[in-house]
Amino acid sequence: MDNNPSPLDVAIERVGSASELARRIGITAAAVLQWPQVPPKRVLAVEEVSGVSRHILRPDLYGPPPTETAE
């Protein structure tokens, strides 16, 4: 069993609840609770309100988080 929260769970926790996340992005809490992961059309809105990077929310779409390179 995996004890690590999903990226969606982290986003929900950061804003306080699924209802609050839904309110902030203009959809119903029921919709948020049905997501297995953040839908592509909602990633940027969830990123904006939660502070969870699009690269964390959907690495399959945006790739891994960028890393700083030493110069």
NURONU-226660 format. One record per atom (N, C-alpha, C, O): residue in three letters; atom name; x negated, y, z. Coordinates in nm, 3 decimals. Each point is the difference from the previous one (the first is absolute). Last residue first. Example, Ala and Ser with C-alpha at 12.3 -4.5 7.8 and 13.67 -1.06 7.14 Angstrom:
// NURONU-226660
drenlo paza:SER | padren:N | c1:-1.285 | c2:-0.225 | c3:0.708
drenlo paza:SER | padren:CA | c1:-0.082 | c2:0.119 | c3:0.006
drenlo paza:SER | padren:C | c1:0.077 | c2:0.109 | c3:0.073
drenlo paza:SER | padren:O | c1:-0.051 | c2:0.111 | c3:0.017
drenlo paza:ALA | padren:N | c1:0.022 | c2:-0.683 | c3:-0.024
drenlo paza:ALA | padren:CA | c1:0.089 | c2:0.119 | c3:0.000
drenlo paza:ALA | padren:C | c1:-0.090 | c2:0.120 | c3:0.000
drenlo paza:ALA | padren:O | c1:-0.104 | c2:-0.002 | c3:0.066
//
This chain:
// NURONU-226660
drenlo paza:GLU | padren:N | c1:-2.617 | c2:2.683 | c3:-1.319
drenlo paza:GLU | padren:CA | c1:-0.075 | c2:0.061 | c3:-0.110
drenlo paza:GLU | padren:C | c1:-0.140 | c2:0.031 | c3:0.043
drenlo paza:GLU | padren:O | c1:-0.079 | c2:0.052 | c3:-0.079
drenlo paza:ALA | padren:N | c1:0.518 | c2:-0.404 | c3:0.206
drenlo paza:ALA | padren:CA | c1:-0.112 | c2:0.080 | c3:0.050
drenlo paza:ALA | padren:C | c1:-0.077 | c2:0.055 | c3:-0.119
drenlo paza:ALA | padren:O | c1:-0.026 | c2:-0.072 | c3:-0.097
drenlo paza:THR | padren:N | c1:0.562 | c2:-0.053 | c3:0.119
drenlo paza:THR | padren:CA | c1:-0.130 | c2:-0.045 | c3:-0.047
drenlo paza:THR | padren:C | c1:-0.107 | c2:0.093 | c3:0.053
drenlo paza:THR | padren:O | c1:0.017 | c2:0.122 | c3:0.002
drenlo paza:GLU | padren:N | c1:0.507 | c2:-0.288 | c3:0.150
drenlo paza:GLU | padren:CA | c1:-0.093 | c2:0.110 | c3:-0.018
drenlo paza:GLU | padren:C | c1:-0.133 | c2:-0.057 | c3:-0.045
drenlo paza:GLU | padren:O | c1:-0.046 | c2:-0.102 | c3:0.052
drenlo paza:THR | padren:N | c1:0.520 | c2:-0.133 | c3:-0.169
drenlo paza:THR | padren:CA | c1:-0.103 | c2:0.008 | c3:0.104
drenlo paza:THR | padren:C | c1:-0.090 | c2:0.119 | c3:-0.029
drenlo paza:THR | padren:O | c1:-0.019 | c2:0.039 | c3:-0.115
drenlo paza:PRO | padren:N | c1:0.565 | c2:-0.189 | c3:0.000
drenlo paza:PRO | padren:CA | c1:-0.131 | c2:0.045 | c3:-0.047
drenlo paza:PRO | padren:C | c1:-0.098 | c2:0.005 | c3:0.117
drenlo paza:PRO | padren:O | c1:0.039 | c2:0.028 | c3:0.113
drenlo paza:PRO | padren:N | c1:0.371 | c2:-0.380 | c3:-0.120
drenlo paza:PRO | padren:CA | c1:-0.031 | c2:0.140 | c3:0.036
drenlo paza:PRO | padren:C | c1:-0.137 | c2:0.039 | c3:-0.052
drenlo paza:PRO | padren:O | c1:-0.094 | c2:-0.080 | c3:0.003
drenlo paza:PRO | padren:N | c1:0.332 | c2:-0.295 | c3:-0.286
drenlo paza:PRO | padren:CA | c1:-0.042 | c2:0.016 | c3:0.138
drenlo paza:PRO | padren:C | c1:-0.027 | c2:0.147 | c3:0.032
drenlo paza:PRO | padren:O | c1:-0.019 | c2:0.081 | c3:-0.091
drenlo paza:GLY | padren:N | c1:0.377 | c2:-0.173 | c3:-0.292
drenlo paza:GLY | padren:CA | c1:-0.134 | c2:-0.047 | c3:0.028
drenlo paza:GLY | padren:C | c1:-0.035 | c2:0.021 | c3:0.147
drenlo paza:GLY | padren:O | c1:0.079 | c2:0.054 | c3:0.077
drenlo paza:TYR | padren:N | c1:0.351 | c2:0.031 | c3:-0.305
drenlo paza:TYR | padren:CA | c1:-0.094 | c2:0.112 | c3:0.010
drenlo paza:TYR | padren:C | c1:-0.144 | c2:-0.042 | c3:0.026
drenlo paza:TYR | padren:O | c1:-0.089 | c2:0.084 | c3:0.005
drenlo paza:LEU | padren:N | c1:0.467 | c2:-0.398 | c3:-0.055
drenlo paza:LEU | padren:CA | c1:0.027 | c2:0.106 | c3:-0.097
drenlo paza:LEU | padren:C | c1:-0.110 | c2:0.106 | c3:-0.005
drenlo paza:LEU | padren:O | c1:-0.032 | c2:0.051 | c3:-0.107
drenlo paza:ASP | padren:N | c1:0.018 | c2:-0.419 | c3:0.411
drenlo paza:ASP | padren:CA | c1:0.022 | c2:-0.064 | c3:-0.130
drenlo paza:ASP | padren:C | c1:0.026 | c2:0.102 | c3:-0.110
drenlo paza:ASP | padren:O | c1:-0.023 | c2:-0.027 | c3:-0.117
drenlo paza:PRO | padren:N | c1:-0.016 | c2:0.148 | c3:0.580
drenlo paza:PRO | padren:CA | c1:-0.130 | c2:-0.017 | c3:-0.066
drenlo paza:PRO | padren:C | c1:0.012 | c2:-0.069 | c3:-0.136
drenlo paza:PRO | padren:O | c1:-0.088 | c2:0.014 | c3:-0.085
drenlo paza:ARG | padren:N | c1:0.421 | c2:0.244 | c3:0.421
drenlo paza:ARG | padren:CA | c1:0.012 | c2:-0.084 | c3:-0.119
drenlo paza:ARG | padren:C | c1:-0.134 | c2:-0.012 | c3:-0.072
drenlo paza:ARG | padren:O | c1:-0.019 | c2:0.059 | c3:-0.106
drenlo paza:LEU | padren:N | c1:0.058 | c2:0.149 | c3:0.546
drenlo paza:LEU | padren:CA | c1:0.139 | c2:-0.041 | c3:-0.022
drenlo paza:LEU | padren:C | c1:0.013 | c2:-0.098 | c3:-0.116
drenlo paza:LEU | padren:O | c1:0.071 | c2:-0.099 | c3:0.011
drenlo paza:ILE | padren:N | c1:-0.490 | c2:0.301 | c3:0.081
drenlo paza:ILE | padren:CA | c1:0.033 | c2:-0.097 | c3:0.104
drenlo paza:ILE | padren:C | c1:0.141 | c2:-0.054 | c3:-0.023
drenlo paza:ILE | padren:O | c1:0.024 | c2:-0.120 | c3:0.014
drenlo paza:HIS | padren:N | c1:-0.177 | c2:0.454 | c3:-0.295
drenlo paza:HIS | padren:CA | c1:-0.093 | c2:-0.112 | c3:-0.021
drenlo paza:HIS | padren:C | c1:0.022 | c2:-0.110 | c3:0.104
drenlo paza:HIS | padren:O | c1:-0.027 | c2:-0.118 | c3:-0.026
drenlo paza:ARG | padren:N | c1:0.257 | c2:0.533 | c3:0.051
drenlo paza:ARG | padren:CA | c1:0.057 | c2:-0.082 | c3:-0.107
drenlo paza:ARG | padren:C | c1:-0.086 | c2:-0.123 | c3:-0.027
drenlo paza:ARG | padren:O | c1:0.051 | c2:-0.104 | c3:-0.042
drenlo paza:SER | padren:N | c1:-0.068 | c2:0.338 | c3:0.531
drenlo paza:SER | padren:CA | c1:-0.047 | c2:0.014 | c3:-0.138
drenlo paza:SER | padren:C | c1:0.072 | c2:-0.093 | c3:-0.097
drenlo paza:SER | padren:O | c1:0.035 | c2:-0.113 | c3:0.034
drenlo paza:VAL | padren:N | c1:0.158 | c2:0.329 | c3:0.423
drenlo paza:VAL | padren:CA | c1:-0.061 | c2:-0.127 | c3:-0.039
drenlo paza:VAL | padren:C | c1:-0.032 | c2:0.009 | c3:-0.149
drenlo paza:VAL | padren:O | c1:0.089 | c2:0.023 | c3:-0.082
drenlo paza:GLY | padren:N | c1:0.147 | c2:0.320 | c3:0.329
drenlo paza:GLY | padren:CA | c1:-0.146 | c2:0.011 | c3:0.004
drenlo paza:GLY | padren:C | c1:-0.071 | c2:-0.130 | c3:-0.032
drenlo paza:GLY | padren:O | c1:-0.123 | c2:-0.005 | c3:0.005
drenlo paza:SER | padren:N | c1:0.614 | c2:0.142 | c3:0.010
drenlo paza:SER | padren:CA | c1:-0.060 | c2:-0.085 | c3:0.103
drenlo paza:SER | padren:C | c1:-0.151 | c2:0.018 | c3:0.016
drenlo paza:SER | padren:O | c1:-0.056 | c2:-0.029 | c3:0.105
drenlo paza:VAL | padren:N | c1:0.343 | c2:0.264 | c3:-0.432
drenlo paza:VAL | padren:CA | c1:0.063 | c2:0.018 | c3:0.131
drenlo paza:VAL | padren:C | c1:-0.069 | c2:-0.078 | c3:0.112
drenlo paza:VAL | padren:O | c1:0.011 | c2:0.036 | c3:0.117
drenlo paza:GLU | padren:N | c1:-0.174 | c2:-0.055 | c3:-0.577
drenlo paza:GLU | padren:CA | c1:0.010 | c2:0.140 | c3:0.042
drenlo paza:GLU | padren:C | c1:0.055 | c2:0.014 | c3:0.142
drenlo paza:GLU | padren:O | c1:-0.053 | c2:0.078 | c3:0.079
drenlo paza:GLU | padren:N | c1:0.036 | c2:-0.508 | c3:-0.289
drenlo paza:GLU | padren:CA | c1:-0.134 | c2:0.050 | c3:0.032
drenlo paza:GLU | padren:C | c1:0.008 | c2:0.141 | c3:0.057
drenlo paza:GLU | padren:O | c1:-0.064 | c2:0.031 | c3:0.101
drenlo paza:VAL | padren:N | c1:0.455 | c2:-0.214 | c3:-0.268
drenlo paza:VAL | padren:CA | c1:-0.035 | c2:-0.062 | c3:0.128
drenlo paza:VAL | padren:C | c1:-0.138 | c2:0.046 | c3:0.044
drenlo paza:VAL | padren:O | c1:-0.022 | c2:0.027 | c3:0.118
drenlo paza:ALA | padren:N | c1:0.163 | c2:0.114 | c3:-0.540
drenlo paza:ALA | padren:CA | c1:0.082 | c2:0.064 | c3:0.104
drenlo paza:ALA | padren:C | c1:-0.034 | c2:-0.058 | c3:0.137
drenlo paza:ALA | padren:O | c1:-0.011 | c2:0.075 | c3:0.097
drenlo paza:LEU | padren:N | c1:-0.194 | c2:-0.268 | c3:-0.474
drenlo paza:LEU | padren:CA | c1:-0.053 | c2:0.134 | c3:0.024
drenlo paza:LEU | padren:C | c1:0.079 | c2:0.073 | c3:0.108
drenlo paza:LEU | padren:O | c1:-0.058 | c2:0.075 | c3:0.079
drenlo paza:VAL | padren:N | c1:0.204 | c2:-0.516 | c3:-0.213
drenlo paza:VAL | padren:CA | c1:-0.133 | c2:0.001 | c3:0.063
drenlo paza:VAL | padren:C | c1:-0.046 | c2:0.142 | c3:0.033
drenlo paza:VAL | padren:O | c1:-0.043 | c2:0.025 | c3:0.113
drenlo paza:ARG | padren:N | c1:0.457 | c2:-0.195 | c3:-0.348
drenlo paza:ARG | padren:CA | c1:0.007 | c2:0.062 | c3:0.134
drenlo paza:ARG | padren:C | c1:-0.137 | c2:0.017 | c3:0.065
drenlo paza:ARG | padren:O | c1:-0.010 | c2:0.062 | c3:0.107
drenlo paza:LYS | padren:N | c1:0.104 | c2:-0.280 | c3:-0.538
drenlo paza:LYS | padren:CA | c1:0.052 | c2:0.136 | c3:-0.012
drenlo paza:LYS | padren:C | c1:0.008 | c2:0.073 | c3:0.134
drenlo paza:LYS | padren:O | c1:0.029 | c2:0.120 | c3:0.003
drenlo paza:PRO | padren:N | c1:-0.184 | c2:-0.584 | c3:-0.030
drenlo paza:PRO | padren:CA | c1:-0.088 | c2:0.094 | c3:-0.071
drenlo paza:PRO | padren:C | c1:0.053 | c2:0.143 | c3:-0.003
drenlo paza:PRO | padren:O | c1:-0.078 | c2:0.094 | c3:0.016
drenlo paza:PRO | padren:N | c1:0.227 | c2:-0.405 | c3:0.394
drenlo paza:PRO | padren:CA | c1:0.019 | c2:-0.003 | c3:-0.145
drenlo paza:PRO | padren:C | c1:-0.088 | c2:0.105 | c3:-0.069
drenlo paza:PRO | padren:O | c1:-0.026 | c2:0.106 | c3:0.058
drenlo paza:VAL | padren:N | c1:-0.088 | c2:-0.355 | c3:0.414
drenlo paza:VAL | padren:CA | c1:0.050 | c2:0.127 | c3:-0.052
drenlo paza:VAL | padren:C | c1:0.015 | c2:-0.010 | c3:-0.152
drenlo paza:VAL | padren:O | c1:-0.096 | c2:-0.035 | c3:-0.069
drenlo paza:GLN | padren:N | c1:0.160 | c2:-0.415 | c3:0.334
drenlo paza:GLN | padren:CA | c1:-0.110 | c2:0.098 | c3:-0.006
drenlo paza:GLN | padren:C | c1:0.057 | c2:0.126 | c3:-0.063
drenlo paza:GLN | padren:O | c1:0.110 | c2:-0.001 | c3:-0.054
drenlo paza:PRO | padren:N | c1:0.189 | c2:-0.317 | c3:0.169
drenlo paza:PRO | padren:CA | c1:-0.111 | c2:-0.086 | c3:0.043
drenlo paza:PRO | padren:C | c1:-0.131 | c2:0.080 | c3:-0.001
drenlo paza:PRO | padren:O | c1:-0.092 | c2:-0.029 | c3:0.075
drenlo paza:TRP | padren:N | c1:0.605 | c2:0.235 | c3:-0.009
drenlo paza:TRP | padren:CA | c1:-0.124 | c2:-0.005 | c3:-0.077
drenlo paza:TRP | padren:C | c1:-0.097 | c2:-0.105 | c3:0.054
drenlo paza:TRP | padren:O | c1:-0.030 | c2:0.001 | c3:0.119
drenlo paza:GLN | padren:N | c1:0.466 | c2:0.132 | c3:0.070
drenlo paza:GLN | padren:CA | c1:0.004 | c2:-0.108 | c3:-0.098
drenlo paza:GLN | padren:C | c1:-0.131 | c2:-0.014 | c3:-0.078
drenlo paza:GLN | padren:O | c1:-0.021 | c2:-0.101 | c3:-0.068
drenlo paza:LEU | padren:N | c1:0.106 | c2:0.451 | c3:0.392
drenlo paza:LEU | padren:CA | c1:-0.008 | c2:-0.128 | c3:0.070
drenlo paza:LEU | padren:C | c1:0.006 | c2:-0.120 | c3:-0.094
drenlo paza:LEU | padren:O | c1:-0.036 | c2:-0.111 | c3:0.039
drenlo paza:VAL | padren:N | c1:0.091 | c2:0.557 | c3:-0.205
drenlo paza:VAL | padren:CA | c1:-0.137 | c2:-0.019 | c3:0.051
drenlo paza:VAL | padren:C | c1:-0.014 | c2:-0.138 | c3:0.062
drenlo paza:VAL | padren:O | c1:-0.100 | c2:-0.068 | c3:-0.022
drenlo paza:ALA | padren:N | c1:0.530 | c2:0.193 | c3:-0.116
drenlo paza:ALA | padren:CA | c1:-0.088 | c2:-0.021 | c3:-0.115
drenlo paza:ALA | padren:C | c1:-0.143 | c2:-0.028 | c3:0.046
drenlo paza:ALA | padren:O | c1:-0.064 | c2:-0.093 | c3:-0.048
drenlo paza:ALA | padren:N | c1:0.383 | c2:0.211 | c3:0.371
drenlo paza:ALA | padren:CA | c1:0.024 | c2:-0.136 | c3:-0.049
drenlo paza:ALA | padren:C | c1:-0.091 | c2:-0.031 | c3:-0.119
drenlo paza:ALA | padren:O | c1:-0.050 | c2:-0.112 | c3:-0.012
drenlo paza:ALA | padren:N | c1:0.062 | c2:0.548 | c3:0.190
drenlo paza:ALA | padren:CA | c1:-0.083 | c2:-0.090 | c3:0.081
drenlo paza:ALA | padren:C | c1:0.017 | c2:-0.144 | c3:-0.048
drenlo paza:ALA | padren:O | c1:-0.095 | c2:-0.078 | c3:0.003
drenlo paza:THR | padren:N | c1:0.178 | c2:0.472 | c3:-0.359
drenlo paza:THR | padren:CA | c1:0.061 | c2:-0.059 | c3:0.119
drenlo paza:THR | padren:C | c1:-0.099 | c2:-0.088 | c3:0.074
drenlo paza:THR | padren:O | c1:-0.094 | c2:-0.055 | c3:-0.059
drenlo paza:ILE | padren:N | c1:-0.066 | c2:0.496 | c3:-0.222
drenlo paza:ILE | padren:CA | c1:0.071 | c2:-0.124 | c3:-0.032
drenlo paza:ILE | padren:C | c1:0.060 | c2:-0.055 | c3:0.129
drenlo paza:ILE | padren:O | c1:-0.014 | c2:0.060 | c3:0.106
drenlo paza:GLY | padren:N | c1:-0.300 | c2:0.336 | c3:-0.168
drenlo paza:GLY | padren:CA | c1:0.130 | c2:0.018 | c3:-0.064
drenlo paza:GLY | padren:C | c1:0.072 | c2:-0.126 | c3:-0.045
drenlo paza:GLY | padren:O | c1:0.071 | c2:0.002 | c3:-0.100
drenlo paza:ILE | padren:N | c1:-0.498 | c2:0.104 | c3:0.355
drenlo paza:ILE | padren:CA | c1:-0.017 | c2:-0.017 | c3:-0.145
drenlo paza:ILE | padren:C | c1:0.133 | c2:-0.002 | c3:-0.074
drenlo paza:ILE | padren:O | c1:0.004 | c2:-0.020 | c3:-0.122
drenlo paza:ARG | padren:N | c1:-0.029 | c2:0.082 | c3:0.600
drenlo paza:ARG | padren:CA | c1:-0.102 | c2:0.089 | c3:-0.055
drenlo paza:ARG | padren:C | c1:-0.019 | c2:-0.014 | c3:-0.150
drenlo paza:ARG | padren:O | c1:-0.040 | c2:0.095 | c3:-0.067
drenlo paza:ARG | padren:N | c1:0.338 | c2:-0.385 | c3:0.309
drenlo paza:ARG | padren:CA | c1:0.050 | c2:0.138 | c3:0.001
drenlo paza:ARG | padren:C | c1:-0.099 | c2:0.094 | c3:-0.069
drenlo paza:ARG | padren:O | c1:0.038 | c2:0.085 | c3:-0.079
drenlo paza:ALA | padren:N | c1:-0.172 | c2:-0.533 | c3:0.144
drenlo paza:ALA | padren:CA | c1:0.106 | c2:0.012 | c3:-0.101
drenlo paza:ALA | padren:C | c1:0.051 | c2:0.143 | c3:-0.010
drenlo paza:ALA | padren:O | c1:0.014 | c2:0.054 | c3:-0.110
drenlo paza:LEU | padren:N | c1:-0.316 | c2:-0.153 | c3:0.453
drenlo paza:LEU | padren:CA | c1:-0.067 | c2:-0.006 | c3:-0.129
drenlo paza:LEU | padren:C | c1:0.102 | c2:0.020 | c3:-0.112
drenlo paza:LEU | padren:O | c1:-0.023 | c2:0.079 | c3:-0.092
drenlo paza:GLU | padren:N | c1:0.197 | c2:-0.114 | c3:0.520
drenlo paza:GLU | padren:CA | c1:-0.068 | c2:0.128 | c3:-0.019
drenlo paza:GLU | padren:C | c1:-0.076 | c2:0.003 | c3:-0.133
drenlo paza:GLU | padren:O | c1:0.002 | c2:0.101 | c3:-0.069
drenlo paza:SER | padren:N | c1:0.208 | c2:-0.503 | c3:0.197
drenlo paza:SER | padren:CA | c1:0.101 | c2:0.103 | c3:-0.025
drenlo paza:SER | padren:C | c1:-0.064 | c2:0.135 | c3:-0.027
drenlo paza:SER | padren:O | c1:0.044 | c2:0.074 | c3:-0.088
drenlo paza:ALA | padren:N | c1:-0.314 | c2:-0.433 | c3:0.220
drenlo paza:ALA | padren:CA | c1:0.042 | c2:-0.016 | c3:-0.140
drenlo paza:ALA | padren:C | c1:0.104 | c2:0.105 | c3:-0.035
drenlo paza:ALA | padren:O | c1:0.001 | c2:0.052 | c3:-0.112
drenlo paza:SER | padren:N | c1:-0.337 | c2:0.086 | c3:0.498
drenlo paza:SER | padren:CA | c1:0.099 | c2:-0.106 | c3:-0.024
drenlo paza:SER | padren:C | c1:0.029 | c2:-0.010 | c3:-0.149
drenlo paza:SER | padren:O | c1:-0.032 | c2:0.090 | c3:-0.078
drenlo paza:GLY | padren:N | c1:-0.339 | c2:0.177 | c3:0.271
drenlo paza:GLY | padren:CA | c1:0.085 | c2:-0.027 | c3:0.115
drenlo paza:GLY | padren:C | c1:0.101 | c2:-0.112 | c3:-0.017
drenlo paza:GLY | padren:O | c1:0.025 | c2:-0.075 | c3:0.095
drenlo paza:VAL | padren:N | c1:-0.412 | c2:0.256 | c3:-0.370
drenlo paza:VAL | padren:CA | c1:0.109 | c2:0.100 | c3:0.001
drenlo paza:VAL | padren:C | c1:0.100 | c2:-0.026 | c3:0.113
drenlo paza:VAL | padren:O | c1:0.084 | c2:0.085 | c3:0.028
drenlo paza:ARG | padren:N | c1:-0.461 | c2:-0.377 | c3:-0.084
drenlo paza:ARG | padren:CA | c1:-0.053 | c2:0.137 | c3:0.002
drenlo paza:ARG | padren:C | c1:0.109 | c2:0.107 | c3:0.003
drenlo paza:ARG | padren:O | c1:-0.020 | c2:0.106 | c3:0.060
drenlo paza:GLU | padren:N | c1:0.128 | c2:-0.573 | c3:-0.108
drenlo paza:GLU | padren:CA | c1:-0.047 | c2:0.032 | c3:0.136
drenlo paza:GLU | padren:C | c1:-0.048 | c2:0.145 | c3:0.008
drenlo paza:GLU | padren:O | c1:0.026 | c2:0.068 | c3:0.100
drenlo paza:ILE | padren:N | c1:0.092 | c2:-0.236 | c3:-0.522
drenlo paza:ILE | padren:CA | c1:0.119 | c2:0.014 | c3:0.084
drenlo paza:ILE | padren:C | c1:-0.040 | c2:0.041 | c3:0.141
drenlo paza:ILE | padren:O | c1:0.061 | c2:0.089 | c3:0.060
drenlo paza:ALA | padren:N | c1:-0.407 | c2:-0.192 | c3:-0.356
drenlo paza:ALA | padren:CA | c1:0.065 | c2:0.125 | c3:-0.040
drenlo paza:ALA | padren:C | c1:0.124 | c2:0.026 | c3:0.087
drenlo paza:ALA | padren:O | c1:0.022 | c2:0.113 | c3:0.044
drenlo paza:VAL | padren:N | c1:-0.241 | c2:-0.522 | c3:0.014
drenlo paza:VAL | padren:CA | c1:-0.084 | c2:0.109 | c3:0.050
drenlo paza:VAL | padren:C | c1:0.065 | c2:0.134 | c3:-0.033
drenlo paza:VAL | padren:O | c1:0.005 | c2:0.089 | c3:0.085
drenlo paza:ASP | padren:N | c1:0.196 | c2:-0.474 | c3:-0.260
drenlo paza:ASP | padren:CA | c1:0.021 | c2:0.009 | c3:0.145
drenlo paza:ASP | padren:C | c1:-0.081 | c2:0.113 | c3:0.061
drenlo paza:ASP | padren:O | c1:0.048 | c2:0.070 | c3:0.090
drenlo paza:LEU | padren:N | c1:-0.118 | c2:-0.165 | c3:-0.544
drenlo paza:LEU | padren:CA | c1:0.132 | c2:0.060 | c3:0.020
drenlo paza:LEU | padren:C | c1:0.030 | c2:0.015 | c3:0.149
drenlo paza:LEU | padren:O | c1:0.051 | c2:0.103 | c3:0.043
drenlo paza:PRO | padren:N | c1:-0.444 | c2:-0.332 | c3:-0.166
drenlo paza:PRO | padren:CA | c1:-0.011 | c2:0.144 | c3:-0.023
drenlo paza:PRO | padren:C | c1:0.133 | c2:0.073 | c3:0.018
drenlo paza:PRO | padren:O | c1:0.004 | c2:0.112 | c3:0.050
drenlo paza:SER | padren:N | c1:-0.052 | c2:-0.554 | c3:0.230
drenlo paza:SER | padren:CA | c1:-0.006 | c2:0.032 | c3:-0.142
drenlo paza:SER | padren:C | c1:-0.020 | c2:0.150 | c3:-0.016
drenlo paza:SER | padren:O | c1:0.027 | c2:0.076 | c3:0.092
drenlo paza:PRO | padren:N | c1:-0.209 | c2:-0.341 | c3:0.347
drenlo paza:PRO | padren:CA | c1:0.120 | c2:0.062 | c3:-0.058
drenlo paza:PRO | padren:C | c1:-0.020 | c2:0.027 | c3:-0.149
drenlo paza:PRO | padren:O | c1:-0.111 | c2:0.026 | c3:-0.045
drenlo paza:ASN | padren:N | c1:-0.122 | c2:-0.433 | c3:0.326
drenlo paza:ASN | padren:CA | c1:-0.026 | c2:0.134 | c3:-0.052
drenlo paza:ASN | padren:C | c1:0.128 | c2:0.058 | c3:-0.058
drenlo paza:ASN | padren:O | c1:0.070 | c2:-0.066 | c3:-0.075
drenlo paza:ASN | padren:N | c1:-0.125 | c2:-0.385 | c3:0.251
drenlo paza:ASN | padren:CA | c1:0.041 | c2:0.101 | c3:0.098
drenlo paza:ASN | padren:C | c1:-0.026 | c2:0.141 | c3:-0.047
drenlo paza:ASN | padren:O | c1:0.036 | c2:0.095 | c3:0.069
drenlo paza:ASP | padren:N | c1:0.060 | c2:-0.613 | c3:-0.290
drenlo paza:ASP | padren:CA | c1:-0.077 | c2:0.122 | c3:-0.015
drenlo paza:ASP | padren:C | c1:0.053 | c2:0.106 | c3:0.097
drenlo paza:ASP | padren:O | c1:0.117 | c2:0.037 | c3:-0.006
drenlo paza:MET | padren:N | c1:-0.122 | c2:-0.603 | c3:0.007
drenlo paza:MET | padren:CA | c1:0.085 | c2:0.118 | c3:0.000
drenlo paza:MET | padren:C | c1:-0.088 | c2:0.124 | c3:0.000
drenlo paza:MET | padren:O | c1:-0.098 | c2:0.007 | c3:0.075
//
